[in-house]
Amino acid sequence: MLRKIIHIDQSKCDGCGLCAKACHEGAIGLVNGKARLLREDYCDGLGDCLPACPQGAITFVEREAAAYDEAAVRAAKARAEAAPPLPCGCPGSRARALTPDAAAPAAAVPSQLRQWPVQLRLVPVRAAYFQGADVLVAADCAAYAHGNFHQEFIRGRVTLIGCPKLDEADYAEKLTEILRSNDIRSLTVARMEVPCCGGLERAAAAAVRQSGKAIPFRVVTLSTDGRVLA
């Protein structure tokens, strides 16, 4: 049918996503970093997305398009509302196991990360990947300082990262619960030589004591130029 519908100028779109948020019908999404009209039948032609676009990339056109399907839009909204909520409401916090790509091209350096998330404040207390795991608690600077960090430290371990100075947090309580709630095989701390990293080491040591378990525990200290000091 011939009707009024939105048009997104790809040359103007900067992929900010504000139009997708403004579209209550879910007709717009981001594809390869650009906004796209994903479902013509979800676009009601009212244009709530137009004022949301800071680049002026969205206009109305009149052309042949599928009719607006209000029932389909309602059904899609119902499915979205019925979906289980993600931790913190953030997709980046969803816990999941990862498989290092052993079949990566020879020129590539495969990641050795085994799980997500890695931030100590975001990781769940209980997760299947903790069972029988060797755990690495690392300063978030460590992987940048030490060039072979994935192979020497992350490989074969569940990795948790943090920075006591930036987070202004005592990780001991969270780490204690992780150690108590899971079958942890060993705990390694990779810290930087700077004094503030001592908070990470102290928190991990306290967690081992408070867990009441005899968990093998070691600390590796890295220099700011990447050398292993101890």
C-alpha positions as a printed Julia matrix, in Angstrom:
230×3 Matrix{Float64}:
  0.0     0.0    0.0
  1.07    3.61  -0.54
  1.64    5.32   2.79
  3.84    7.71   4.76
  6.86    6.03   6.34
 10.27    7.08   7.64
 13.45    7.18   5.58
 16.93    7.07   7.19
 19.73    8.76   5.26
 22.71    6.45   5.83
 25.2     9.14   4.83
 24.05   11.35   7.73
 23.49    8.65  10.37
 26.28    8.43  12.98
 24.88    5.35  14.72
 24.05    7.05  18.04
 20.95    4.85  18.46
 18.71    7.6   19.84
 16.11    6.98  17.15
 15.9     3.29  18.07
 15.25    4.24  21.69
 12.6     6.76  20.66
 10.76    4.24  18.46
  8.19    2.7   20.8
  7.22    0.13  18.19
 10.7    -1.37  17.79
 10.8    -0.68  14.05
 14.36    0.73  14.12
 17.6    -1.03  15.04
 21.35   -0.64  14.52
 22.96   -2.68  11.74
 26.72   -2.39  11.22
 26.78    0.82  13.23
 23.94    2.53  11.33
 20.24    2.95  12.11
 17.95    0.89   9.88
 14.21    0.5    9.46
 14.03   -3.2   10.34
 10.27   -3.73  10.05
  8.09   -1.59   7.8
  4.98   -3.12   9.4
  6.17   -1.87  12.82
  6.48    1.75  11.68
  3.27    3.66  12.48
  4.35    6.73  10.5
  3.93    9.1   13.46
  7.61    9.97  13.57
  8.59    9.95  17.25
 12.08    9.14  15.99
 12.45   12.31  13.9
 13.12   14.82  16.7
 15.38   12.31  18.46
 17.91   12.27  15.62
 20.65   14.87  16.23
 21.95   14.53  12.64
 18.66   15.16  10.86
 19.06   11.82   9.12
 15.37   10.82   9.36
 12.61   12.18   7.15
  9.16   11.12   5.99
  8.61    9.72   2.51
  5.5     8.42   0.83
  6.02    5.08  -0.88
  4.79    1.54  -1.21
  5.24   -0.16   2.16
  3.67   -2.87   4.28
  0.73   -1.69   6.36
  1.31   -0.89  10.03
  0.55   -4.06  12.03
 -0.46   -2.95  15.52
 -1.18   -6.52  16.66
  2.34   -7.65  15.69
  3.85   -4.72  17.56
  1.85   -5.56  20.71
  2.91   -9.21  20.46
  6.59   -8.24  20.11
  6.35   -5.97  23.16
  4.73   -8.75  25.17
  7.53  -11.16  24.25
 10.15   -8.62  25.29
  8.47   -7.97  28.64
  8.21  -11.71  29.32
 11.93  -12.29  28.74
 13.95  -12.77  31.97
 15.76   -9.6   33.06
 19.52   -9.38  32.56
 21.79   -8.71  35.55
 21.86   -4.96  36.26
 19.65   -4.56  33.16
 22.85   -4.56  31.1
 23.58   -7.09  28.31
 27.29   -6.72  29.03
 26.74   -8.18  32.52
 25.15  -11.45  31.38
 27.25  -14.32  32.72
 28.46  -16.78  30.11
 31.29  -19.19  29.49
 33.7   -18.57  26.62
 35.75  -21.01  24.55
 39.23  -19.84  23.46
 39.57  -20.23  19.68
 42.29  -22.81  19.18
 41.61  -22.8   15.42
 42.45  -19.12  14.97
 44.72  -18.24  12.03
 48.43  -18.57  12.75
 48.9   -14.81  12.45
 46.25  -14.15  15.1
 46.75  -14.32  18.86
 43.67  -16.05  20.31
 42.12  -14.79  23.52
 42.4   -17.11  26.49
 39.45  -15.6   28.33
 37.13  -18.33  29.59
 34.13  -16.38  30.91
 32.21  -13.1   30.94
 31.9   -10.72  32.75
 35.41  -10.28  34.12
 34.97   -7.17  36.29
 34.99   -8.27  39.92
 32.08   -6.01  40.79
 29.93   -7.51  38.0
 30.78  -11.21  38.13
 28.12  -13.41  39.8
 28.97  -15.05  43.12
 27.91  -18.44  41.8
 28.57  -19.65  38.27
 29.14  -23.04  36.64
 32.54  -21.94  35.34
 33.82  -21.53  38.91
 33.47  -25.23  39.7
 36.91  -26.84  39.9
 38.47  -23.66  38.53
 41.82  -21.99  39.03
 40.95  -18.33  39.6
 43.03  -15.3   38.65
 42.37  -11.98  40.38
 44.22   -9.37  38.34
 44.78   -5.64  38.48
 43.1    -4.2   35.42
 46.41   -2.57  34.38
 48.27   -5.88  34.4
 47.23   -7.11  30.96
 48.38   -3.81  29.43
 51.74   -3.88  31.16
 52.67   -7.52  30.53
 52.69   -8.37  26.82
 52.12  -12.12  27.21
 49.47  -11.83  29.9
 46.89  -14.06  28.2
 49.24  -16.97  27.74
 51.05  -16.73  31.08
 48.21  -15.76  33.4
 44.7   -15.95  31.89
 45.17  -19.27  30.09
 43.34  -22.06  31.93
 41.97  -19.74  34.6
 38.75  -17.9   35.39
 39.76  -14.22  35.35
 38.47  -11.46  37.62
 39.8    -7.91  37.32
 39.57   -4.83  39.49
 41.28   -1.68  40.72
 40.88   -0.8   44.41
 41.89    2.81  43.78
 39.42    3.52  40.98
 36.57    1.43  42.38
 37.19    2.64  45.94
 36.03   -0.8   46.99
 37.12   -3.56  49.33
 36.76   -6.72  47.28
 37.24   -9.06  50.25
 33.54   -9.64  50.9
 32.72  -10.49  47.27
 35.76  -12.74  46.91
 34.97  -14.51  50.17
 31.48  -15.36  48.92
 32.88  -16.63  45.63
 35.36  -18.89  47.43
 32.75  -20.16  49.88
 30.08  -20.81  47.25
 32.18  -22.63  44.66
 34.74  -25.39  44.4
 37.77  -23.19  43.69
 41.0   -25.13  43.1
 43.51  -22.27  43.45
 43.69  -18.49  43.62
 46.36  -16.36  41.94
 46.68  -12.58  42.29
 48.46  -10.64  39.53
 49.11   -7.14  40.85
 51.19   -4.18  39.8
 54.13   -2.89  41.85
 52.3     0.36  42.67
 51.14    0.69  46.32
 47.43    0.97  45.55
 47.49   -2.55  44.12
 48.19   -3.8   47.62
 44.47   -3.5   48.27
 43.8    -6.23  45.74
 46.34   -8.56  47.35
 45.03   -7.89  50.86
 41.43   -8.49  49.78
 42.3   -11.82  48.17
 44.33  -12.97  51.2
 41.49  -12.01  53.54
 38.99  -13.87  51.34
 41.02  -17.06  51.52
 41.17  -16.8   55.33
 37.5   -15.97  55.72
 36.36  -18.71  53.36
 37.56  -21.34  55.81
 39.02  -23.38  52.96
 42.6   -24.48  52.34
 42.87  -22.89  48.88
 46.39  -22.62  47.39
 47.15  -18.91  47.09
 49.99  -17.03  45.39
 50.77  -13.45  44.41
 52.64  -12.32  41.28
 53.87   -8.71  41.16
 54.48   -6.97  37.82
 56.53   -3.85  37.21
 55.05   -0.95  35.3
 57.22   -1.91  32.33
 55.83   -5.45  32.36
 58.53   -7.44  34.15
 57.62  -10.19  36.64
 59.15   -9.02  39.93
 57.98  -11.79  42.25
